Structure formats: structure tokens, C-alpha cells
Amino acid sequence: MARRASSVIALAVLCTLGTLTFGPGTAGAASSSSTSSTTSPSSATTSTSASGSSSQSEIDSAEAQVAALETQISQQQAVLDRADEQYNQAQVNLSSTQSSLQTTTASISAAKARLTTERSHLRADAIQAYMSDSSSTAAASLFGSPSSANQTRDFYQQLGSSAVAADVARIQAGQRQLTATQTKLLAEQQAETAQLAQVDQARQGAETVSAQSEATLAQVKGNLAAQIAQQAAAQAKTAALTAATATNPAAAQAAAALAAQAAQVATTVSGGSAAAVNATTAANQATTEAAGTSSTGSGAVSVSPSGSAQAAGLAAVHGAMKYLNVPYAWGGASMAGVDCSGLTMLAWSQAGVSMDHSAADQYAQFPHVSLNALQPGDLIFYDLDGSGIDHVVMYVGPTLDGRTTTYGSGTIIQAAHTGTFVTFDPIWYEGLVGAARP
């Protein structure tokens, strides 16, 4: 199962960075190209500051630039497609001409060989007839028996010479025709080779222009993602403050949900950036505050490593690391793509442990452990939509292979959701159920 996006906005972000905007008091809202939006609860609504307005203006400007670049790239791609087709057609024409030229050249060689062979056969036949004093049926029907040996010799010499002359003339005529065809094909080949080079140059030029536009688009989208992540982090902090000062559980929980949405957006658009980490931290604080405010809450959630690490757990972490940067794929369990439980299943198989490809089954299959005693390789489970366990991540901890991890004791590795890749992330508390150790 996947770590589901907690709002329509997070899902919109997965589709395109260029359609996401933020407004005052919301976790995110789709642009005019989207028909859905998510509005925060009134208790968590705050007015937008001057800096927030400036940030929104920058985001709007970046979105407009993205749209313009995408239109430009679309037009350039159409030119490139035409250039590709012209190049492919030129290659086909040249290949066809070269094939015809090879056939013609082979025919010329065959004609020459046939001429040599027929000359030899005719001369041999004439000599043999003279030597044996006999003639073919065809010759006998045309001429009477010669009266002397000299006449016989002259007859066969004349017969052989005239036959060879006619055959030579016929083959030479064919050779001349084939040579003319060969000359024509050579000229066509030369012209088509020049055309192919010209078309290829145009195609390469179109590719260069398109690649430059793609690079510019990637840079603009990166800047846009950073701006969105920063604004989402600010909104998550605001929601955390709202949760901390809320006087009733409903308001605190609404603020915590808003903070979780903002953290989801920040993580989706910018991965493990500082803004995404700050947003996740704020969301965790909001969740803790909401749990403390609720009459049924159990207070803060504490996650910390134990004093020892099992070899099997470390092997599982290294197994998961083999899939870093592999894309998320529903039901995936290969280098082509993995989902959350597919990743943990494959990772623990490196340690010789077999488990089902299901987050809920994995939670039920192994002994549960305290969040205060986590070890590398332990699995942490979530219920993100209230319907039961639907997401699992792997705990990494503060150090790995003698080096400090990016997020300290809160470091996990996971396949988050569609549109993301396997990566190290900070742990989050929203929907956290518990942990298990295979």
C-alpha cells in the first residue's frame, strides 16, 4: 500500500508542478486547470503576510513561465518530429538506391561472366564439330553436306563466328544499359547522401534547441518546487502554532491535518530539501500538540533508537538502499518500480526473511516493538486514512555505516507514493500505528 496524498492538492502536485498554487489559509489549491481544491478549517485559517503574498506572486510568475516554456517545447517538438520523419525517409531512399545499385553492379558482373562463358562454349562447339566432321541438327537442316573438308571447316567457322558476334552484341547492349542505370543510380546516391546530411543537420539543430528549452524548463520547475516547498513549510509552521494554541481538540486536530497536508506537498515537490524537513517537523509538532489537546490523546510520540543493532536489520537496510531512486509503482517489487511493502519485502529478503507483499500483513506477521527501542531495519506502520494499516517504512536511525544520517534518529527509507522515488526521509507521526521487527 502507498503513503496516500492527504489532499487533492498533493495529488495535483504529483501530476505537474506547473498547476499548483497556494492561497491564504489553505494547504494548497489547484490552478484553473483543476476542478478541485482543499480549504483549511476555519480554526486553522490565518491571514497571508506581505512575504506570503510576495511568495505567491513569485509562484504565479514561475507557473506562467512554465506554461510558456511547455508551449514552446511542444512547438519545438513538432519541428523535431518533422525533422525526424524527413531524416528517416531520406535514409529509406538512400538505402533503396544503394540496394538497386548493388543489384545493377551484380548484373553487370554476371553479364560479363556469361559473355566469357558463351564465347568459350561456342568456339569449343565449332572446333569440336570441325574435328568430328559433324554438325548440329539445326545446322544440317539449313545446309547440305559440305563437299570437302575445307568447306566443312569454313562452314563451322562462319557458324561459330556469327553466333558469337550476335551474342556479343546482345550482351554488350545489355551491359551498356546496365552501365547507364549504374551511372544514374550513382548520381542519385550522391544526391541522396547530401540530402541526408542536410536533413540530419537540421534534425540535430532542432534537438539542440529542444534540449536547451527542456533544461530551462527543468531549472524553472526546480525553482518553482523550492518556492512551493518553502511556502508549504511556512504554512505547516503556522498550523503547528495554531494546534499549540487551540482550546479544543477539534481545532487542534484540524490544524494538525492542515500541517500534514503542507508537509506532504513540500516533500512531494522537493524531496528531502530543508523546506520539506522543516515542514515535516512542523507537522510532527502539530500532531503531538493535537494529541496532547485531545481528551483521548496519549501525548507526544517518542521515536528513538535502542542501544544495539541486529546484523539482520542492517542487512535489510542495505537491501533497501539498493532500490534508492527506483520509482514508486503500485504493486511493484522490482528494480522497475516498488511500492511501500514491496520495498520492505525485497529489503528483508536480503536478510533471509520472507514476508507478504502487504503492509497490514507485515504488521500482523512479526513481533511488535516499542518506538523507544527501534533498531535499523525495523518496520514502522501507518494508518493514513483511518481504514487500517496502509503504509510501511523502514527505520534507519541516526548512523549508517559509521556516518551520521541526514535526519538523525528520525531517518527512515521508504517508497512513499506515486510520483516519488525510493529515498531517505524524516519520520512523520500523522497516522503512526506502531513498529514491528522481522
Secondary structure as GFF3:
##gff-version 3
##sequence-region A 1 438
A	DSSP	alpha_helix	8	15	.	.	.	ID=ss1
A	DSSP	three_ten_helix	17	19	.	.	.	ID=ss2
A	DSSP	beta_strand	20	21	.	.	.	ID=ss3
A	DSSP	beta_strand	28	30	.	.	.	ID=ss4
A	DSSP	beta_strand	37	38	.	.	.	ID=ss5
A	DSSP	three_ten_helix	42	44	.	.	.	ID=ss6
A	DSSP	alpha_helix	50	132	.	.	.	ID=ss7
A	DSSP	alpha_helix	137	142	.	.	.	ID=ss8
A	DSSP	alpha_helix	149	245	.	.	.	ID=ss9
A	DSSP	alpha_helix	249	270	.	.	.	ID=ss10
A	DSSP	alpha_helix	274	293	.	.	.	ID=ss11
A	DSSP	alpha_helix	311	321	.	.	.	ID=ss12
A	DSSP	beta_strand	333	334	.	.	.	ID=ss13
A	DSSP	beta_strand	337	338	.	.	.	ID=ss14
A	DSSP	alpha_helix	340	349	.	.	.	ID=ss15
A	DSSP	alpha_helix	359	365	.	.	.	ID=ss16
A	DSSP	beta_strand	368	369	.	.	.	ID=ss17
A	DSSP	three_ten_helix	371	373	.	.	.	ID=ss18
A	DSSP	beta_strand	379	382	.	.	.	ID=ss19
A	DSSP	beta_strand	391	395	.	.	.	ID=ss20
A	DSSP	beta_strand	399	400	.	.	.	ID=ss21
A	DSSP	beta_strand	403	404	.	.	.	ID=ss22
A	DSSP	three_ten_helix	408	410	.	.	.	ID=ss23
A	DSSP	beta_strand	411	414	.	.	.	ID=ss24
A	DSSP	beta_strand	423	426	.	.	.	ID=ss25
A	DSSP	beta_strand	432	436	.	.	.	ID=ss26
###
